[in-house]
């Protein structure tokens, strides 16, 4: 039987466990990604700063943090957006639905914040991660490059609130301007 998980807001006291979680969860990606994942460089100070600037949820089983996700709200030309990142689940706690529960928790908070969409980045080589998000109705909308790279290194994935599908661009027909 799979132990039940409590999904809750991360607190300052959770920071050491989140650092350990990120290091352990992202270890399988070490030396597989170019540019390397920043998760390996996270420290108590960097995670504490991140938690102070953004929202974070943790998954807790038997009083132990086994998963987390960070997310932040902002506005751009398409409306209000939630950017989700650093989704992580300990390897021994995977395949129990914790990642999905964390994403759904962040989505619920995004709905309360009345966002128009949720965006996230997924490295191009991580096909299993693409499948995970596809199953949650996220779609690839762009291929982008990390700073300093000429070729795309990650996909921007998006989910519109309430399943709404919007075009990637707005096309406006205007009268001819000879200038």
KOLFIKOL-989145 format. One record per residue (C-alpha): residue in three letters; x, y, z. Coordinates in pm, whole numbers, padded with zeros to 5 digits, always signed. Example, Ala and Ser with C-alpha at 12.3 -4.5 7.8 and 13.67 -1.06 7.14 Angstrom:
BEGIN
ala+01230-00450+00780;ser+01367-00106+00714;
This chain:
BEGIN
unk+00000+00000+00000;unk+00127+00346-00096;unk+00145+00589+00198;unk-00079+00892+00163;unk+00087+01223+00094;unk+00010+01563+00235;unk+00053+01844-00020;unk+00116+02173+00158;unk+00286+02509+00125;unk+00661+02499+00186;unk+00788+02677+00498;unk+01128+02821+00587;unk+01189+02511+00799;unk+01152+02290+00490;unk+01448+02447+00308;unk+01719+02194+00414;unk+01497+01901+00312;unk+01412+02069-00022;unk+01782+02119-00100;unk+01850+01750-00031;unk+01543+01653-00235;unk+01652+01861-00536;unk+02005+01720-00530;unk+01882+01361-00506;unk+01595+01395-00755;unk+01808+01565-01021;unk+02116+01342-00974;unk+02008+01121-01266;unk+02041+01424-01496;unk+02398+01504-01394;unk+02622+01505-01703;unk+02318+01435-01928;unk+02210+01794-01990;unk+02376+02081-02171;unk+02363+02332-02012;unk+02381+02143-01682;unk+02082+02158-01449;unk+02101+02435-01194;unk+01941+02202-00938;unk+02285+02057-00856;unk+02406+02400-00747;unk+02113+02476-00517;unk+02208+02560-00160;unk+02015+02647+00154;unk+02065+03014+00073;unk+01948+02985-00290;unk+01641+02774-00204;unk+01555+03003+00087;unk+01576+03303-00146;unk+01364+03122-00407;unk+01102+03029-00147;unk+01089+03391-00030;unk+01032+03519-00386;unk+00798+03248-00515;unk+00539+03003-00394;unk+00634+02641-00332;unk+00448+02324-00243;unk+00592+02012-00085;unk+00467+01655-00074;unk+00512+01501+00269;unk+00486+01131+00357;unk+00542+01005+00708;unk+00669+01352+00812;unk+00935+01343+00538;unk+00945+01573+00236;unk+00949+01359-00078;unk+00851+01612-00347;unk+00834+01981-00430;unk+00739+02232-00698;unk+00802+02606-00725;unk+00587+02855-00914;unk+00556+03230-00963;unk+00291+03461-01103;unk+00352+03743-01350;unk+00196+03925-01643;unk+00296+03950-02008;unk+00134+04038-02339;unk-00080+03721-02332;unk-00217+03788-01983;unk-00155+03657-01634;unk+00083+03361-01621;unk+00203+03110-01365;unk+00555+02981-01434;unk+00612+02641-01273;unk+00958+02487-01223;unk+01176+02264-01009;unk+00920+01985-00989;unk+01105+01707-00808;unk+01016+01378-00641;unk+01263+01150-00465;unk+01348+00848-00683;unk+01215+00599-00426;unk+00884+00790-00406;unk+00812+00810-00778;unk+00525+00638-00960;unk+00281+00712-00678;unk+00118+01016-00838;unk+00306+01268-00623;unk+00433+01471-00918;unk+00080+01497-01055;unk-00053+01597-00713;unk+00208+01871-00684;unk+00128+02004-01033;unk-00246+01994-00960;unk-00184+02180-00634;unk+00009+02453-00816;unk-00265+02466-01081;unk-00530+02511-00809;unk-00338+02805-00664;unk-00295+02946-01016;unk-00672+02924-01068;unk-00729+03116-00744;unk-00484+03378-00870;unk-00691+03394-01190;unk-00406+03320-01428;unk-00472+03275-01797;unk-00214+03002-01844;unk+00060+02795-01682;unk+00401+02775-01851;unk+00702+02557-01780;unk+01026+02456-01946;unk+01130+02097-02012;unk+01469+02001-02151;unk+01445+01863-02504;unk+01617+01526-02432;unk+01387+01442-02137;unk+01116+01258-02330;unk+00965+01095-02019;unk+00913+01442-01872;unk+00737+01553-02193;unk+00503+01251-02163;unk+00432+01331-01798;unk+00320+01684-01883;unk+00131+01576-02198;unk-00078+01348-01975;unk-00167+01658-01769;unk-00276+01848-02087;unk+00036+02061-02130;unk+00147+02117-02489;unk+00474+02226-02645;unk+00436+02579-02779;unk+00796+02676-02853;unk+01156+02553-02856;unk+01394+02792-02683;unk+01762+02819-02601;unk+01925+02888-02266;unk+02132+03203-02252;unk+02456+03159-02444;unk+02325+02876-02665;unk+02240+02912-03033;unk+02025+02601-03067;unk+01714+02520-02862;unk+01781+02340-02533;unk+01428+02325-02390;unk+01063+02324-02485;unk+00823+02579-02348;unk+00512+02385-02249;unk+00180+02550-02176;unk-00161+02475-02035;unk-00441+02726-02073;unk-00671+02768-01778;unk-00997+02572-01808;unk-00855+02377-02103;unk-00893+02679-02328;unk-00680+02663-02641;unk-00557+02992-02779;unk-00356+03054-03092;unk+00016+03110-03045;unk-00011+03443-03225;unk-00279+03702-03273;unk-00312+03811-03635;unk-00467+04148-03707;unk-00569+04258-04055;unk-00515+04631-04101;unk-00546+04869-04399;unk-00241+04900-04623;unk+00016+05157-04506;unk+00242+05270-04794;unk+00511+05373-04541;
